[in-house]
Amino acid sequence: MGLFESLRDGVLGVEMVFPPTVEPSDWADMSFQFAGPLTGVGWWVFFFPEISLDLSDNGWPTLTRDVDRQAKALFEQMFRGRDMTPERRAQGPRTNDTTWSPLIEVERVSLDGGAGLYVLHRMTYEPGSEILMGHLLVPCAAGLAEARWVATAQVTGIREAVWTDKALRTSGVEALKHPGQAVFDDPALDREFPKHPLSIAREARRWLAKDVRLRVLRPASRDERSTIQLPALGYSLVPPPRFGPPVTGPGPRGRPWASSNRASISGSDGIDWFYVHAFPTPLLVKWGSSGRRLGTEVEKLARHVYTEAGVKRIRSEVLAAGGDGRTSVRVIVEGDGHLGPLRMAVHGTASGGSIVTLFLMTTATLPAADMLAEVDAAARTLQRI
């Protein structure tokens, strides 16, 4: 049974039933492609087992933050991969302007039996190339279902040119100022430019909502900001926002660790991971009780984790931790993964005869200061059980 039938029959906890005119192609266990009714739109559907997307009110501020940052990262990745003149490359991507974002729309939507996340963003925005990508992400107990669509154009700048022409005629060149991207992207302009890729991408979303039956049969868990018990490690804590229920498995140094993840813009890009690990305190740390020695142990463990994952050009820095009555250190580790730069924020605490280490791992889109703030907050809730 392929994904098309699995979603049709609801066996994964999400029911997604397409109209009879939809014929899937490029079948795989957890993905398929199809041609919808709109010319110029490509469609893909995926299911990502055990990937968590939290849509609770508690997690919404960090979710919208991460969606925007991941949209910028994807836009910059596309910029680096495009053929262009040296002069254009030297100018850098549009995201160099910190007031501009490729994110157009992000919205939490109500579904039968649950909720979903709609995202629309630009992948390219250059003369001769505008690519827009839409996502409908549907979390359930078993993972994350995603419908993804892409609209493209090689003739670009029409909305901007028409708006500028009207502004010049009404206000004159002296009063003309850039109105901001939201003015060009206003949905009210879609009827005036029905063939524009932005108008088509929004029409694709409406088709998905109207013609595809979508139902959540087994809803995903929600972030209630409650304490999570980790009996295999002997500790409890409140994880950073949006992380799903942890799973315990084999970890470094022959000790178990608990892992959980959180998605933002899609099921394949920008997945953050959170790990909790505990191992008996080496005598050097226990008897010396030195933050510097603790930092050495935690840094060594963090670098080992990246090395085992095949990360290249690993760099690390040990930082002092805030005082909470326990000997603690923080470490930032960075390196190059096979898909791009990676960053890890680590908090290590000497507690109850163990070194308890919290790892927050993500792409380098999330600033180190934000990552440290999240992992520090989780460390303050750490309790022996």
C-alpha positions as CSV (number, residue, x, y, z in Angstrom):
1,M,0.0,0.0,0.0
2,G,1.4,3.4,-1.0
3,L,0.9,6.7,0.6
4,F,-2.0,7.7,-1.7
5,E,-4.0,4.7,-0.4
6,S,-2.8,5.1,3.2
7,L,-4.1,8.6,3.3
8,R,-7.3,7.8,1.5
9,D,-8.0,5.0,4.1
10,G,-6.8,7.0,7.1
11,V,-4.4,4.3,8.3
12,L,-1.8,6.9,9.3
13,G,-4.2,8.9,11.5
14,V,-4.9,11.5,8.7
15,E,-7.5,11.0,6.0
16,M,-6.8,12.9,2.8
17,V,-9.1,11.9,-0.1
18,F,-8.5,13.4,-3.5
19,P,-11.1,13.8,-6.3
20,P,-11.2,11.0,-8.9
21,T,-9.4,13.2,-11.5
22,V,-6.2,13.1,-9.4
23,E,-3.8,10.4,-10.6
24,P,-0.7,10.0,-8.5
25,S,2.7,9.5,-10.0
26,D,6.3,8.9,-8.7
27,W,5.0,6.6,-6.0
28,A,6.9,5.9,-2.9
29,D,6.1,4.5,0.6
30,M,5.8,8.0,2.1
31,S,5.4,10.4,-0.9
32,F,3.7,10.8,-4.3
33,Q,3.3,13.5,-6.9
34,F,0.3,14.5,-9.0
35,A,-0.9,17.1,-11.5
36,G,-3.7,19.2,-10.2
37,P,-6.3,21.1,-12.2
38,L,-4.2,24.4,-12.3
39,T,-1.7,24.9,-15.1
40,G,1.8,25.6,-13.9
41,V,1.4,24.1,-10.4
42,G,3.3,21.1,-9.3
43,W,2.0,19.0,-6.4
44,W,3.7,16.7,-3.9
45,V,2.3,14.9,-0.8
46,F,4.5,13.5,2.0
47,F,4.1,11.8,5.3
48,F,7.0,12.1,7.8
49,P,6.7,9.5,10.6
50,E,7.4,10.6,14.1
51,I,7.9,14.3,13.1
52,S,6.1,16.6,15.5
53,L,4.4,19.9,14.6
54,D,2.8,21.7,17.6
55,L,0.1,24.2,16.8
56,S,-0.8,25.1,20.4
57,D,-1.1,28.7,21.6
58,N,1.9,28.1,23.8
59,G,4.1,27.3,20.9
60,W,2.7,29.8,18.3
61,P,5.3,32.7,19.0
62,T,8.3,30.4,18.4
63,L,6.6,28.6,15.5
64,T,6.0,31.8,13.5
65,R,9.6,32.9,14.4
66,D,11.0,29.6,13.0
67,V,8.8,29.6,9.9
68,D,10.1,33.0,8.9
69,R,13.7,32.1,9.6
70,Q,13.4,28.8,7.6
71,A,11.8,30.6,4.7
72,K,14.8,33.0,4.6
73,A,17.2,30.1,4.8
74,L,15.5,28.3,1.9
75,F,15.5,31.5,-0.1
76,E,19.2,32.0,0.5
77,Q,20.0,28.4,-0.4
78,M,18.2,28.8,-3.7
79,F,20.1,32.1,-4.3
80,R,23.5,30.3,-3.8
81,G,22.5,27.6,-6.2
82,R,21.4,29.8,-9.1
83,D,23.4,30.8,-12.1
84,M,23.9,34.6,-12.2
85,T,26.4,37.2,-13.1
86,P,29.2,38.0,-10.7
87,E,27.8,41.5,-10.2
88,R,24.4,40.1,-9.1
89,R,26.0,37.5,-6.8
90,A,28.1,40.2,-5.2
91,Q,24.9,42.1,-4.3
92,G,23.7,39.1,-2.3
93,P,20.1,37.8,-1.8
94,R,17.2,40.1,-1.0
95,T,17.2,38.8,2.5
96,N,20.2,41.0,3.1
97,D,17.6,43.7,3.6
98,T,16.4,42.7,7.1
99,T,13.1,44.4,6.6
100,W,12.2,42.1,3.7
101,S,11.1,38.4,4.1
102,P,10.2,35.8,1.5
103,L,7.4,34.6,3.9
104,I,4.1,35.8,2.5
105,E,1.4,34.0,4.6
106,V,1.4,31.8,7.6
107,E,-1.9,30.7,9.2
108,R,-3.2,28.1,11.6
109,V,-6.3,26.5,10.1
110,S,-9.1,24.5,11.6
111,L,-9.7,21.0,10.2
112,D,-12.2,18.3,10.9
113,G,-10.8,16.6,14.0
114,G,-7.7,18.8,14.4
115,A,-5.7,21.7,13.0
116,G,-3.2,22.4,10.3
117,L,-0.6,25.0,9.3
118,Y,-0.7,26.8,5.9
119,V,2.5,28.5,4.7
120,L,3.2,30.4,1.5
121,H,6.7,31.7,0.7
122,R,9.0,32.7,-2.1
123,M,11.9,30.5,-3.1
124,T,13.2,32.9,-5.7
125,Y,12.4,36.5,-6.6
126,E,14.7,37.7,-9.4
127,P,14.1,39.2,-12.8
128,G,13.1,36.1,-14.9
129,S,12.5,33.8,-12.0
130,E,9.8,33.9,-9.3
131,I,9.1,30.6,-7.5
132,L,6.5,30.3,-4.8
133,M,6.0,27.3,-2.5
134,G,2.9,26.5,-0.5
135,H,2.5,24.0,2.3
136,L,-0.4,22.5,4.2
137,L,1.0,20.7,7.2
138,V,-1.3,18.3,9.2
139,P,0.1,16.9,12.4
140,C,-1.3,13.6,13.8
141,A,-0.2,11.2,16.5
142,A,1.9,9.1,14.1
143,G,3.8,12.0,12.4
144,L,3.2,14.8,9.9
145,A,1.3,14.8,6.6
146,E,2.2,17.6,4.2
147,A,0.7,18.7,0.9
148,R,3.2,20.9,-1.0
149,W,2.7,22.9,-4.2
150,V,4.9,25.1,-6.4
151,A,4.0,27.9,-8.8
152,T,6.6,29.4,-11.1
153,A,6.9,32.3,-13.6
154,Q,9.7,33.5,-15.9
155,V,8.0,36.8,-16.6
156,T,8.3,38.7,-13.3
157,G,7.6,42.1,-11.8
158,I,4.1,42.7,-13.3
159,R,2.3,43.4,-10.0
160,E,5.1,45.8,-9.0
161,A,5.2,47.5,-12.4
162,V,1.5,48.2,-12.6
163,W,1.4,49.5,-9.0
164,T,4.4,51.8,-9.7
165,D,2.8,53.1,-12.9
166,K,-0.5,53.9,-11.0
167,A,1.5,55.6,-8.2
168,L,3.5,57.7,-10.6
169,R,0.3,58.9,-12.3
170,T,-1.4,59.8,-9.1
171,S,1.5,61.0,-6.9
172,G,4.4,61.9,-9.2
173,V,7.9,60.7,-9.0
174,E,8.9,63.0,-6.1
175,A,6.4,61.4,-3.7
176,L,7.0,57.8,-4.9
177,K,8.3,55.5,-2.1
178,H,8.6,51.7,-2.0
179,P,5.3,50.7,-0.3
180,G,6.6,47.4,1.2
181,Q,6.2,43.9,-0.2
182,A,2.8,43.4,1.4
183,V,1.3,46.0,-0.9
184,F,2.4,44.1,-4.0
185,D,1.3,40.8,-2.5
186,D,-2.2,42.0,-1.4
187,P,-4.8,39.3,-2.2
188,A,-7.0,42.0,-3.5
189,L,-4.7,42.2,-6.6
190,D,-5.1,38.5,-7.4
191,R,-8.2,39.1,-9.7
192,E,-6.3,41.7,-11.6
193,F,-3.4,39.3,-12.2
194,P,-5.0,35.8,-12.4
195,K,-1.9,34.4,-14.2
196,H,0.6,35.7,-11.7
197,P,2.2,32.8,-9.7
198,L,1.2,34.4,-6.4
199,S,-2.5,34.4,-7.5
200,I,-2.2,30.9,-8.8
201,A,-0.5,29.7,-5.6
202,R,-3.5,31.1,-3.6
203,E,-5.9,29.5,-6.0
204,A,-4.2,26.2,-5.4
205,R,-4.7,26.5,-1.7
206,R,-8.4,27.2,-2.3
207,W,-8.7,24.1,-4.5
208,L,-7.0,22.0,-1.8
209,A,-9.5,23.2,0.8
210,K,-12.5,22.8,-1.4
211,D,-11.9,19.6,-3.4
212,V,-9.7,17.4,-1.1
213,R,-11.4,15.8,1.9
214,L,-9.2,16.2,4.9
215,R,-9.7,14.8,8.4
216,V,-7.5,14.2,11.4
217,L,-8.4,10.8,13.0
218,R,-5.7,10.6,15.7
219,P,-4.7,14.1,16.8
220,A,-1.1,15.0,17.7
221,S,-0.2,15.9,21.3
222,R,-0.1,19.6,22.2
223,D,2.5,21.5,24.2
224,E,1.0,22.1,27.6
225,R,4.3,23.3,29.1
226,S,4.1,20.4,31.5
227,T,6.9,18.4,33.2
228,I,8.1,15.3,31.2
229,Q,9.2,12.3,33.2
230,L,12.3,10.5,31.9
231,P,12.6,7.4,34.2
232,A,15.4,5.8,32.1
233,L,17.5,8.8,32.8
234,G,16.3,9.5,36.4
235,Y,15.3,13.1,35.7
236,S,12.3,15.2,34.7
237,L,12.1,18.6,33.0
238,V,10.0,20.9,30.9
239,P,11.3,20.8,27.3
240,P,11.6,23.9,25.1
241,P,8.4,25.0,23.3
242,R,6.8,22.7,20.7
243,F,8.8,19.6,21.2
244,G,6.8,16.4,21.0
245,P,6.8,13.5,23.5
246,P,10.3,12.1,23.9
247,V,11.5,8.7,22.9
248,T,14.3,7.0,24.8
249,G,17.0,5.0,22.9
250,P,20.7,4.3,22.9
251,G,22.9,7.4,23.3
252,P,26.5,8.3,23.6
253,R,28.9,6.7,26.0
254,G,26.7,3.6,26.3
255,R,24.0,5.5,28.1
256,P,20.4,6.2,27.0
257,W,19.2,9.5,25.9
258,A,15.7,10.9,25.3
259,S,15.0,12.6,22.0
260,S,12.2,14.7,20.5
261,N,11.8,17.0,17.6
262,R,9.8,19.9,16.2
263,A,8.9,21.0,12.7
264,S,8.1,24.5,11.4
265,I,7.9,25.2,7.7
266,S,7.8,21.6,6.4
267,G,8.5,18.1,7.3
268,S,11.8,17.9,5.5
269,D,13.4,21.3,6.2
270,G,14.3,23.0,9.5
271,I,13.6,20.1,11.9
272,D,15.0,20.9,15.4
273,W,16.0,18.1,17.8
274,F,16.2,18.1,21.6
275,Y,18.1,15.5,23.5
276,V,18.6,14.8,27.2
277,H,21.5,12.6,28.3
278,A,22.9,11.7,31.7
279,F,26.0,9.8,32.6
280,P,27.9,9.2,35.9
281,T,30.2,12.1,36.9
282,P,33.9,11.4,36.3
283,L,35.9,11.7,39.5
284,L,37.8,14.6,38.0
285,V,34.5,16.6,37.9
286,K,33.0,15.3,41.1
287,W,36.0,15.9,43.3
288,G,37.4,19.0,41.5
289,S,33.8,20.6,41.2
290,S,35.3,22.9,38.6
291,G,33.1,24.5,36.0
292,R,36.1,24.5,33.7
293,R,36.5,20.7,34.1
294,L,32.8,20.3,33.6
295,G,33.0,22.4,30.5
296,T,35.7,20.1,29.1
297,E,33.5,17.0,29.6
298,V,30.4,18.6,28.1
299,E,32.3,20.0,25.1
300,K,33.9,16.7,24.5
301,L,30.6,14.9,24.5
302,A,29.0,17.5,22.2
303,R,31.8,17.3,19.7
304,H,31.5,13.5,19.8
305,V,27.8,13.7,18.9
306,Y,28.6,15.8,15.8
307,T,31.5,13.6,14.8
308,E,29.4,10.5,15.0
309,A,26.8,12.2,12.8
310,G,29.4,13.0,10.1
311,V,29.4,16.7,10.7
312,K,32.6,18.4,9.2
313,R,34.7,21.3,10.3
314,I,33.4,21.3,13.9
315,R,33.9,24.4,16.0
316,S,33.0,24.8,19.7
317,E,33.0,27.4,22.4
318,V,32.5,26.9,26.2
319,L,30.4,29.6,27.9
320,A,29.7,30.3,31.5
321,A,26.2,29.3,32.7
322,G,23.8,31.4,34.8
323,G,23.8,30.6,38.5
324,D,21.0,28.4,39.7
325,G,22.8,26.9,42.6
326,R,24.3,24.0,40.5
327,T,27.6,23.7,38.7
328,S,26.6,24.3,35.0
329,V,28.2,25.2,31.7
330,R,27.0,26.0,28.2
331,V,28.6,25.1,24.9
332,I,27.9,26.3,21.4
333,V,29.0,23.8,18.7
334,E,28.8,24.5,14.9
335,G,29.7,22.5,11.9
336,D,28.9,21.7,8.3
337,G,26.3,19.1,7.6
338,H,25.6,17.5,4.2
339,L,22.8,20.0,3.6
340,G,24.4,23.1,5.1
341,P,25.6,24.8,8.4
342,L,24.5,23.3,11.7
343,R,24.4,24.7,15.2
344,M,24.0,23.0,18.6
345,A,23.3,24.7,22.0
346,V,24.3,22.5,24.9
347,H,23.7,22.9,28.7
348,G,25.6,20.6,31.1
349,T,24.8,20.3,34.8
350,A,26.6,18.4,37.5
351,S,23.6,17.0,39.5
352,G,23.1,14.0,41.8
353,G,26.4,12.3,40.8
354,S,25.7,12.7,37.1
355,I,26.4,15.1,34.3
356,V,23.0,15.9,32.8
357,T,23.4,17.3,29.3
358,L,20.7,19.0,27.2
359,F,21.2,19.4,23.5
360,L,19.2,21.6,21.1
361,M,20.3,20.9,17.6
362,T,19.1,22.7,14.5
363,T,20.3,24.4,11.3
364,A,22.2,27.6,11.7
365,T,19.1,29.7,11.0
366,L,18.3,30.1,14.7
367,P,20.7,32.5,16.5
368,A,22.9,31.0,19.2
369,A,21.5,33.4,21.8
370,D,17.9,32.2,21.1
371,M,19.0,28.6,21.3
372,L,20.8,29.1,24.6
373,A,17.8,30.9,26.1
374,E,15.6,27.9,25.2
375,V,18.0,25.2,26.5
376,D,18.8,27.3,29.7
377,A,15.0,27.6,30.5
378,A,14.7,23.8,30.2
379,A,17.7,23.2,32.4
380,R,16.2,25.4,35.2
381,T,13.3,22.9,35.4
382,L,15.6,19.8,35.7
383,Q,14.7,17.6,38.7
384,R,16.0,14.3,40.0
385,I,13.2,11.6,40.2
